[in-house]
């Protein structure tokens, strides 16, 4: 059973919740992270394998890991903004990308592994630093809603760009295709 979740009202605005986790690292884990992170960003195949499952979750606004090397021992800093329930967020990471969780936090002091989820939830709760400031441009929109709105805006701009050169029949066909795309995102 997971530890009771404290009041995180300062960590939330609308549907968006912020989390900041600071974890001391053991041994040479900081070196491991420094050597592996560039591969996840610079090599397309590795980047797709590492990041695609996270993008597919669809509720992460931003997620960033940093290494605080000036601290002794070095610290792993994780900062993220996501939609809705913190426990669902932690559960999704544990269940969808357990290997990535291990690859990131295995050398963190007290890391219990991503499963069972309740132990991982307790680990995150212990390390969670309360948020002092959270800004969100669209607090009632999910990350997926914002991405869909941007895609619809782009499709609309494309339709407008070609509208003047289309016959009535071609425009009607293009407009139906645009409406189908919009309907598919709603």
Secondary structure, 3 states (H helix, E strand, C coil): CCCCCCCCHHHEECCEEEEEEEEEECCCHHHHHHHHHHHHHHCHHHHHHHHHHHHHHCCEEEEEEEEECCCCCCEEEEEEEEECCHHHHHHHHHHHCHHHHHHHHCCECCCCCCCCHHHHHHHHHHHECCCCCCCCCCCCCCHHHHHHHHHHHHHHHHHHHHHCCCCHHHHHHHHHHHHHHHHHHC
